[in-house]
């Protein structure tokens, strides 16, 4: 605020309420992340975009630099306890984030692509929250790796194998 030549009071007077300020901050932070994803995706081949965004998000660099990363891991729990206006701001920007991921899945049916994108983002944010909570280290790295595998759809339900009884013929 000092750099902008504003006092605290002068700054807060630009907003109707605390909720308006928080809503604008959420919108700005999430717009920044969405722009980052689009820029990263544009530099990759079609088949690599989805995985590249997941790998970038669930990286040690992102974990270790929360000030320069996605706002969701830091704000989501607080916003859940905030005003409806703040929740709407987050929901609106989250929808846009999901849309960015859906665009990376052109071979999927629209409803399926939306479900995959929503699940990937939920997994990514949850993985980031937990990896930051435990601090850098082996467990944190394992959480990031598990998140990358899960969000990217590389973890599959184990297939049930049927063992057929062998029949022995006596000769």
Backbone as numpy.savetxt, mean C-alpha at the origin, in Angstrom:
# Nx Ny Nz CAx CAy CAz Cx Cy Cz
6.51 26.61 8.62 5.69 27.79 8.62 6.55 29.04 8.62
7.66 28.95 9.31 8.56 30.09 9.37 9.06 30.45 7.97
9.42 29.41 7.19 9.89 29.64 5.83 8.82 30.28 4.96
7.57 29.97 5.23 6.47 30.53 4.45 6.08 31.91 4.95
6.68 32.35 6.06 6.37 33.67 6.62 5.05 33.69 7.37
4.64 32.54 7.89 3.37 32.46 8.61 3.60 32.14 10.07
2.71 32.64 10.90 2.70 32.24 12.31 1.79 31.03 12.40
1.79 30.37 13.56 0.88 29.22 13.74 -0.56 29.64 13.50
-0.93 30.75 14.08 -2.31 31.23 13.93 -2.64 31.56 12.49
-1.71 32.21 11.81 -1.92 32.55 10.41 -2.05 31.31 9.54
-1.29 30.29 9.87 -1.36 29.03 9.13 -2.71 28.36 9.33
-3.11 28.21 10.58 -4.35 27.51 10.87 -5.58 28.27 10.39
-5.47 29.59 10.24 -6.60 30.37 9.75 -6.94 30.05 8.30
-6.05 29.38 7.59 -6.32 29.01 6.20 -7.25 27.80 6.10
-7.57 27.20 7.22 -8.43 26.01 7.23 -9.63 26.25 8.13
-10.77 25.68 7.75 -12.00 25.83 8.54 -11.90 25.16 9.89
-11.15 24.05 9.93 -11.08 23.26 11.16 -9.83 22.38 11.12
-9.58 21.73 12.25 -8.49 20.77 12.30 -8.74 19.64 11.30
-10.01 19.21 11.20 -10.37 18.14 10.27 -10.06 18.54 8.84
-10.29 19.80 8.49 -10.00 20.28 7.14 -8.49 20.24 6.88
-7.71 20.66 7.87 -6.26 20.63 7.74 -5.76 19.20 7.57
-6.24 18.31 8.42 -5.81 16.91 8.35 -6.26 16.29 7.02
-7.46 16.59 6.60 -7.97 16.08 5.32 -7.10 16.52 4.15
-6.71 17.78 4.15 -5.83 18.29 3.09 -4.45 17.64 3.15
-3.93 17.45 4.35 -2.62 16.82 4.50 -2.66 15.38 4.01
-3.72 14.66 4.34 -3.88 13.28 3.89 -3.96 13.24 2.36
-4.78 14.11 1.80 -4.95 14.14 0.35 -3.62 14.43 -0.35
-2.88 15.39 0.16 -1.59 15.75 -0.44 -0.61 14.57 -0.38
-0.50 13.96 0.80 0.45 12.86 0.98 0.10 11.67 0.08
-1.18 11.35 -0.01 -1.59 10.21 -0.83 -1.46 10.53 -2.32
-1.68 11.77 -2.70 -1.46 12.17 -4.09 0.01 12.02 -4.46
0.89 12.35 -3.53 2.32 12.20 -3.77 2.68 10.74 -4.03
2.11 9.84 -3.24 2.40 8.41 -3.40 1.85 7.90 -4.73
0.64 8.33 -5.07 0.04 7.91 -6.34 0.88 8.39 -7.51
1.36 9.62 -7.45 2.23 10.15 -8.52 3.52 9.35 -8.61
4.07 8.97 -7.46 5.30 8.16 -7.45 5.05 6.81 -8.12
3.91 6.18 -7.80 3.59 4.89 -8.40 3.46 5.01 -9.92
2.78 6.05 -10.38 2.60 6.23 -11.82 3.95 6.42 -12.51
4.81 7.21 -11.92 6.13 7.46 -12.49 6.94 6.16 -12.55
6.92 5.40 -11.47 7.64 4.14 -11.43 7.08 3.15 -12.46
5.76 3.07 -12.56 5.13 2.15 -13.50 5.45 2.51 -14.94
5.52 3.80 -15.24 5.80 4.24 -16.61 7.18 3.83 -17.08
8.07 3.58 -16.16 9.42 3.19 -16.54 9.61 1.70 -16.68
8.55 0.93 -16.57 8.65 -0.53 -16.62 7.80 -1.10 -17.76
8.14 -2.30 -18.16 7.34 -3.02 -19.16 6.01 -3.44 -18.52
5.00 -3.62 -19.36 3.66 -3.94 -18.86 3.64 -5.07 -17.83
4.29 -6.17 -18.12 4.25 -7.32 -17.22 5.02 -7.14 -15.92
5.81 -6.09 -15.83 6.65 -5.87 -14.64 6.11 -4.79 -13.71
5.13 -4.04 -14.14 4.69 -2.86 -13.38 4.11 -3.19 -12.01
3.22 -4.14 -11.97 2.56 -4.50 -10.71 3.60 -4.93 -9.67
4.47 -5.86 -10.07 5.51 -6.36 -9.16 6.49 -5.25 -8.77
6.80 -4.35 -9.70 7.76 -3.28 -9.41 7.23 -2.34 -8.33
5.94 -2.02 -8.39 5.35 -1.15 -7.38 5.35 -1.82 -6.01
5.04 -3.09 -5.99 5.04 -3.84 -4.73 6.45 -3.89 -4.16
7.43 -4.21 -5.00 8.82 -4.31 -4.54 9.33 -2.97 -4.03
8.98 -1.89 -4.71 9.41 -0.56 -4.28 8.78 -0.19 -2.94
7.50 -0.46 -2.81 6.78 -0.11 -1.58 7.30 -0.92 -0.39
7.45 -2.22 -0.61 7.87 -3.10 0.49 9.38 -3.29 0.49
10.08 -2.19 0.45 11.54 -2.21 0.47 12.05 -1.70 1.81
13.27 -2.08 2.13 13.90 -1.58 3.36 14.05 -0.06 3.29
14.31 0.47 2.09 14.44 1.92 1.92 13.16 2.63 2.34
12.00 2.12 1.89 10.72 2.73 2.26 10.47 2.57 3.76
10.75 1.39 4.29 10.56 1.14 5.72 11.38 2.11 6.56
12.62 2.33 6.16 13.55 3.12 6.96 13.41 4.63 6.76
12.56 5.05 5.83 12.36 6.48 5.55 10.88 6.84 5.53
10.20 6.71 6.66 8.76 6.96 6.66 8.37 8.39 6.29
9.24 9.35 6.52 8.92 10.74 6.18 8.81 10.95 4.67
9.44 10.07 3.90 9.45 10.22 2.45 8.63 9.13 1.77
7.79 8.45 2.53 7.04 7.35 1.97 5.54 7.57 2.02
4.83 6.50 1.93 3.37 6.51 1.93 2.83 6.92 3.30
1.77 7.72 3.28 1.16 8.20 4.53 0.26 7.15 5.19
-0.21 6.20 4.43 -1.17 5.23 4.98 -0.68 4.47 6.21
0.53 3.92 6.21 0.95 3.19 7.40 0.98 4.05 8.67
1.27 5.32 8.50 1.35 6.21 9.66 -0.01 6.79 10.06
-0.90 6.98 9.11 -2.13 7.72 9.39 -3.41 6.89 9.50
-3.43 5.73 8.90 -4.69 4.99 8.78 -5.37 4.74 10.13
-4.63 4.29 11.12 -5.25 4.00 12.43 -5.78 5.28 13.08
-5.06 6.38 12.96 -5.53 7.65 13.52 -6.76 8.16 12.79
-6.76 8.06 11.48 -7.89 8.53 10.70 -9.14 7.72 11.02
-8.98 6.45 11.31 -10.13 5.61 11.68 -10.85 6.14 12.91
-10.13 6.86 13.75 -10.72 7.43 14.97 -11.05 8.92 14.81
-10.93 9.42 13.59 -11.13 10.85 13.33 -12.52 11.13 12.81
-12.69 12.34 12.33 -14.00 12.79 11.85 -14.37 12.12 10.53
-15.66 12.11 10.23 -16.09 11.56 8.93 -15.42 12.26 7.76
-15.16 13.55 7.88 -14.52 14.30 6.80 -13.11 13.76 6.54
-12.36 13.47 7.58 -11.02 12.92 7.41 -11.08 11.52 6.82
-12.04 10.72 7.28 -12.18 9.36 6.73 -12.56 9.40 5.26
-13.43 10.35 4.89 -13.80 10.48 3.47 -12.60 10.89 2.62
-11.78 11.78 3.16 -10.58 12.21 2.43 -9.67 11.02 2.18
-9.45 10.21 3.21 -8.60 9.04 3.05 -9.24 8.05 2.08
-10.53 7.79 2.22 -11.21 6.82 1.36 -11.14 7.24 -0.11
-11.34 8.52 -0.36 -11.30 9.03 -1.73 -9.93 8.81 -2.36
-8.89 9.11 -1.63 -7.53 8.95 -2.16 -7.13 7.49 -2.23
-7.62 6.67 -1.30 -7.35 5.24 -1.36 -7.99 4.63 -2.60
-9.19 5.08 -2.94 -9.84 4.61 -4.16 -8.96 4.91 -5.37
-8.36 6.09 -5.40 -7.49 6.46 -6.52 -6.23 5.59 -6.55
-5.69 5.29 -5.38 -4.52 4.41 -5.31 -4.87 3.02 -5.85
-6.03 2.53 -5.48 -6.49 1.23 -5.98 -6.63 1.29 -7.50
-7.18 2.40 -8.00 -7.34 2.55 -9.45 -6.00 2.45 -10.18
-4.95 3.03 -9.59 -3.62 2.96 -10.21 -3.19 1.50 -10.35
-3.43 0.71 -9.31 -3.05 -0.71 -9.36 -3.92 -1.47 -10.35
-5.21 -1.15 -10.40 -6.11 -1.83 -11.34 -5.61 -1.62 -12.77
-5.14 -0.42 -13.08 -4.62 -0.13 -14.42 -3.42 -1.00 -14.78
-2.75 -1.55 -13.78 -1.59 -2.40 -14.02 -1.97 -3.85 -14.27
-3.26 -4.14 -14.25 -3.75 -5.51 -14.41 -4.72 -5.60 -15.59
-4.30 -5.21 -16.78 -5.23 -5.15 -17.92 -5.75 -6.52 -18.38
-5.07 -7.58 -18.03 -5.50 -8.91 -18.47 -6.55 -9.53 -17.56
-6.84 -8.87 -16.45 -7.84 -9.38 -15.50 -9.20 -8.75 -15.79
-10.24 -9.47 -15.43 -11.58 -8.89 -15.49 -11.63 -7.72 -14.51
-12.38 -6.65 -14.80 -12.37 -5.46 -13.94 -12.63 -5.74 -12.46
-13.61 -6.56 -12.15 -13.92 -6.86 -10.75 -12.77 -7.64 -10.10
-12.21 -8.58 -10.82 -11.08 -9.36 -10.31 -9.86 -8.46 -10.12
-9.60 -7.58 -11.08 -8.46 -6.66 -10.98 -8.60 -5.76 -9.75
-9.81 -5.29 -9.50 -10.05 -4.42 -8.34 -9.82 -5.19 -7.04
-10.26 -6.43 -7.00 -10.05 -7.24 -5.79 -8.56 -7.50 -5.58
-7.85 -7.84 -6.62 -6.40 -8.07 -6.51 -5.69 -6.80 -6.05
-6.04 -5.67 -6.66 -5.41 -4.39 -6.31 -5.69 -4.00 -4.87
-6.92 -4.16 -4.44 -7.29 -3.82 -3.06 -6.56 -4.71 -2.07
-6.51 -6.00 -2.36 -5.79 -6.93 -1.49 -4.30 -6.65 -1.44
-3.73 -6.29 -2.59 -2.30 -5.98 -2.64 -1.99 -4.76 -1.78
-2.78 -3.71 -1.92 -2.53 -2.49 -1.14 -2.73 -2.75 0.34
-3.78 -3.48 0.70 -4.00 -3.80 2.11 -2.83 -4.60 2.68
-2.34 -5.55 1.92 -1.19 -6.35 2.34 0.06 -5.49 2.46
0.26 -4.62 1.49 1.44 -3.75 1.50 1.45 -2.83 2.72
0.31 -2.19 2.99 0.24 -1.25 4.12 0.42 -2.00 5.44
-0.27 -3.12 5.59 -0.13 -3.91 6.81 1.29 -4.41 7.02
1.91 -4.85 5.93 3.30 -5.31 6.02 4.23 -4.18 6.43
4.00 -3.00 5.88 4.85 -1.85 6.22 4.66 -1.45 7.68
3.42 -1.45 8.15 3.15 -1.11 9.56 3.90 -2.06 10.48
3.78 -3.35 10.23 4.43 -4.34 11.10 5.95 -4.30 10.98
6.47 -4.13 9.78 7.93 -4.10 9.62 8.53 -2.89 10.32
7.83 -1.78 10.31 8.31 -0.59 11.03 8.17 -0.78 12.54
7.11 -1.44 12.95 6.85 -1.62 14.38 7.92 -2.46 15.06
8.45 -3.45 14.36 9.46 -4.32 14.98 10.87 -3.79 14.80
11.03 -2.73 14.01 12.35 -2.14 13.79 13.13 -2.92 12.75
14.15 -2.27 12.21 14.96 -2.92 11.18 15.63 -4.15 11.78
15.69 -5.18 11.01 16.30 -6.43 11.46 15.72 -7.60 10.72
16.09 -8.78 11.18 15.70 -10.01 10.49 14.18 -10.19 10.40
13.48 -9.97 11.51 12.02 -10.13 11.49 11.39 -9.10 10.56
11.84 -7.88 10.63 11.31 -6.82 9.77 11.52 -7.16 8.30
12.71 -7.62 7.96 13.00 -8.02 6.58 12.11 -9.19 6.15
11.87 -10.12 7.05 11.00 -11.27 6.74 9.57 -10.82 6.49
9.12 -9.84 7.25 7.76 -9.31 7.05 7.65 -8.66 5.68
8.66 -7.88 5.31 8.65 -7.24 3.99 8.64 -8.29 2.88
9.46 -9.32 3.01 9.52 -10.37 1.99 8.19 -11.13 1.90
7.61 -11.46 3.03 6.31 -12.15 3.03 5.24 -11.26 2.39
5.29 -9.98 2.69 4.35 -9.04 2.08 4.51 -8.97 0.57
5.76 -8.93 0.11 6.02 -8.90 -1.34 5.46 -10.16 -2.01
5.69 -11.29 -1.41 5.22 -12.55 -1.99 3.70 -12.62 -1.99
3.10 -12.22 -0.90 1.64 -12.29 -0.78 0.97 -11.28 -1.69
1.41 -10.03 -1.64 0.80 -8.98 -2.46 0.96 -9.27 -3.94
2.07 -9.89 -4.31 2.32 -10.23 -5.71 1.64 -11.51 -6.15
0.92 -12.16 -5.24 0.18 -13.37 -5.59 1.04 -14.61 -5.74
2.23 -14.59 -5.15 3.12 -15.75 -5.31 2.94 -16.78 -4.20
2.06 -16.50 -3.27 1.78 -17.50 -2.24 0.46 -18.15 -2.62
0.50 -19.40 -2.79 -0.68 -20.14 -3.22 -1.09 -21.11 -2.12
-2.36 -21.40 -2.11 -2.88 -22.40 -1.19 -2.24 -23.74 -1.55
-1.72 -24.44 -0.56 -1.10 -25.74 -0.87 -2.10 -26.67 -1.55
-1.64 -27.33 -2.57 -2.48 -28.26 -3.28 -2.54 -29.57 -2.51
-3.69 -30.09 -2.43 -3.87 -31.37 -1.76 -3.49 -32.47 -2.73
-2.60 -33.28 -2.31 -2.17 -34.37 -3.19 -2.85 -35.66 -2.79
-3.35 -36.34 -3.77 -4.00 -37.62 -3.55 -3.00 -38.71 -3.88
-2.84 -39.58 -2.96 -1.93 -40.70 -3.18 -2.78 -41.91 -3.52
-2.51 -42.45 -4.69 -3.24 -43.62 -5.12 -2.52 -44.86 -4.62
-3.31 -45.77 -4.17 -2.72 -47.03 -3.71 -2.22 -47.80 -4.93
-1.07 -48.33 -4.77 -0.51 -49.11 -5.87 -0.99 -50.54 -5.73
-1.29 -51.10 -6.83 -1.75 -52.48 -6.83 -0.63 -53.37 -7.31
-0.35 -54.33 -6.55 0.72 -55.26 -6.92 0.08 -56.53 -7.49
0.47 -56.85 -8.67 0.01 -58.09 -9.28 1.05 -59.17 -9.02
0.56 -60.30 -8.57 1.47 -61.42 -8.38 1.61 -62.14 -9.69
2.80 -62.37 -10.06 3.01 -63.09 -11.32 3.19 -64.54 -11.11
